[in-house]
Amino acid sequence: MSNILSKLLDQAFPQKKAIPSGEVAPAQDSPAAVMQGFKSMLVPVVGAYRRRFQNYGAAPQGVFWSNPDTVKKRFEILCRVFDPEDIARGESSITDLGCGYGALYDFLNDHPVIRGGEYRGYDICEPLLDACKVRIKDPRASFHLNMQATRPADYSIVSGTFNLKLHATDADWLNYVQISLLSLWQQTDNALAFNMLDDTDTEPQEGLYFANLQAFEAFCRNNLSENVTVITDYGLSDFTILVRR
């Protein structure tokens, strides 16, 4: 993994500052450390979500989703990642990276996979998290202001989080997404599921990131696990990738 991290780091931050004599260089050999360099790029994205949420509230439109039916369909596809034995046990922990207003929690609330488990939502837009904490009082659920998972979980799910890039270049956004996935994989014990807009299925729209399926499948196989499942046949303009240990 060190080679891919070095390559991505060089691409993302080509002008790395020299470390003054006598000082210790920050650890940059982990995805979690590299992720910190993307904070400034995400500031406009946070602002866009804040304004959108103020206008539409805790609803699909409040996080730039179109309607509840497509949200549910995407969640159903992503949750295929759960192992039947884990569903039967009902004690799994789940990371939701980019949890928004807690829509995935609502979907999983009565799901047997977390009957006695945990749901952890992470987001970088504080008003969304504040709304989750007010609305959701389930002791199994917790919400955290962070751009990456800070604790290991059995399963990690990412739905729509990588779609809105605004003014970031495609190259910078690709680096961010790949390093984010590497970081998340290090905090995933069993399996990871994520979706992205398909660059062959939709006319490009300004401010959105459209990903190449073949490139992301190869990235996952080469850097996460060879146990990769690709799902495309669900009638929406995105693809889903499941990565298992």
N, C-alpha and C positions, 0 to 999 in steps of 0.2 A: 504493500500500500504506500510505502514511502515514495516510490518513484512517481506515482500518479499525483500524490500530494505536492511533490516538488514542482512538477510540471504545471499543475493548476495554480500553485502559489506564484510561480514566475509569470504566468499569464495574467493573473488577477492584480498583482502588485509588482510590476516590472521595476519600479524605482524604489527599492527597499533602502531605507536609511541605514547608514553605517552606525554601528554601536560604538559609542565613545569608549576610550580606553578605561579599563577598570570597572565597567558596567557589565552586567550579565545580560545576554541576549534573551528576549522572551521566547518561551517554548513555541516553536512554529511547526513541530513535527506531528501535530494532531489536527484533524478537521475542526475540532472545537476551537482551537486557538486561531486557526485561519479564518473562521467564521466572523470573528470580531471585526475584521477589516471591511466587511460589507455593510456595517451599520449605517454609514452615511448614505449609501446608495438606496437604502430602504426608507429613508425619512419621507420622501414624497409619497411612497406607497402607504405608509402609516397615515399621513395626512388625508389621502384619498379615502381610506377606509373610515377614518373618523368622521369626515363630512358625510359620507354615504350613510353611515349608521345614524347620525343625527337626523337625517332626512327620512329614513325608512324604518329604523328601529330593528328589533330582533325578528327579522324575517329574511327569506332568501334574497330579496332585493337589497337588503341592508348590507350585504357583503358581495354585491355584484353578481348574484346568481339569478337565473331567470324565473324559475317557478319551483314549487315544492315537489312536483312529480319527478323532475329530472334530478333534483337533489337526492330524493329517496332512491332512485334507480342507481345513481353513482354509489351511494352507500351500500346498497345490496351487492354490487359488483365488488367493491373493496373488501367487504366482509366475507367474501369467499376465501380469504386468506386464513381464516380461523380453522384450526385443526378440529375435527369432530370430537376427539378425546378431550380437548380443552373446553369445547362447548359443553360436553357432558359434565366435566368437573366444575365448571362455573367459577373458577378462581383466578382468572387471567387479569393481568394488568395491561392497560392500553394507553398508549401515547397518541394524542391527537395534535399534530403539529399544524398550527394555523387554525385554531379551533373556532375563531370568529365568535358568534353569539351562542355557541354550544349546540349546533344542529346535530352533530354526530352523537353527542351525549343523549339528546332527545331520542334519536334513532336506537341507541343501544340501551336505553334505560331499562327496558323489559327483556333485553336479549339475555339468554342463559349464559353466555360466555363470561359476563361480569356479574353474575348473580351474587357471588361473594367476593368479587374482585375489586379492581380500581380503574377509574378513568382519570387521566391527567391531561388537561387541555393547556396548550402553550400558544401564546400569541404575542405580537409586538405592538398591538393597538390597545392601550390601557382602557379606554372607554368600553370596548367590547368585553374585556375581562371583568371590569366592574359590574357590567350588566349581568354577566354569567353568575357572578358571586351573589348578586341580589336575587336572581331568579331561581338558581339551582341550589337547593339545600341538602341534596343527597350526600351523606357522609362518605360515599364511595368516590365522589367527584372532588377534584381540586383544580385550581386554575392558576397559571403561572405566567408572569411577564418575562418572556425570554424568546430569543430567536432560535433556540435549539433545546432539545430535551436535556434535562439535567440529572435524570435518574433512569436506570435501565427499566424496560418494560417487556412483557412477553411479546406484545404486538405494537407496531407503530403504523399509523394511518395518516396519509396526507391527501386531502381532497381540495383541489382548486387553489392551494396555497401558492403555487408557482406560476399562476396564470398572468397576474398583473405586474408588469415590469415598468410601466410608464416611460420615463425618459432614459432608462438604462439601455445600453446597447445589447444586442443579442449575445455578443461574445461575453460581456461581463455577466449577464444574467445566466448564461450557461455555466460559467464558472461557479456562480453562487449556488445554483441548483445542484450541481454535482458535488460540491463540497458539503452542502447541507445534507445530501443523501448519505455521504460518507460519515458525517457526524452522527446522523440519526441511526445508521446501521450499527455503530459502536454502542448505542444505547438500546439495541433491540436483541432480545434473547431468542425469539422464535422466528418471526417473519415480519416483513415490511410490505405495505401496499400503498401505491400512490398513483395519481392520474395526472395527465397533462394534455393540453390542447394539441391536436394532431396537425402537423404542418401540411398534410396532404388532403385534409378533409374540409377545410374552411378557408375562405378568402382571408388573407392577413388583415388584421385590424390594428390600428395604431394604439400603442400602449399595452398590447397583449403579447405574450410569448408563446409561439407555436413551436413545438418540439418535434424532432425527427425520431420516429419510433425505433427504427433500426439502430440508430446511434445510442439511444438510451438503453435498449435491450443489451447491446454489446457492452456498454459501460457497466451495467449491473452484473453481467456475467463475468466480466474481467476484474471487477473491483469489490463486489459484494459477495455473490454466491453464484454457482453454476445452476442452482435450482431456481429457475426463473419461468414464470408463466405470464404470457401476454394475452390480454383480452381486448378485443376491438369490436365484437359483433353485438353491440347493445344500442345501436341507433343514435348515438350522440357524437359530437364533434371532438371527442377526446379518446385517449387510450388509457388502459390501466395496466400496471405492471405489479405482479406479486413476486416477492423475493423471499425465499425460505432458506433457513439454515440447512 
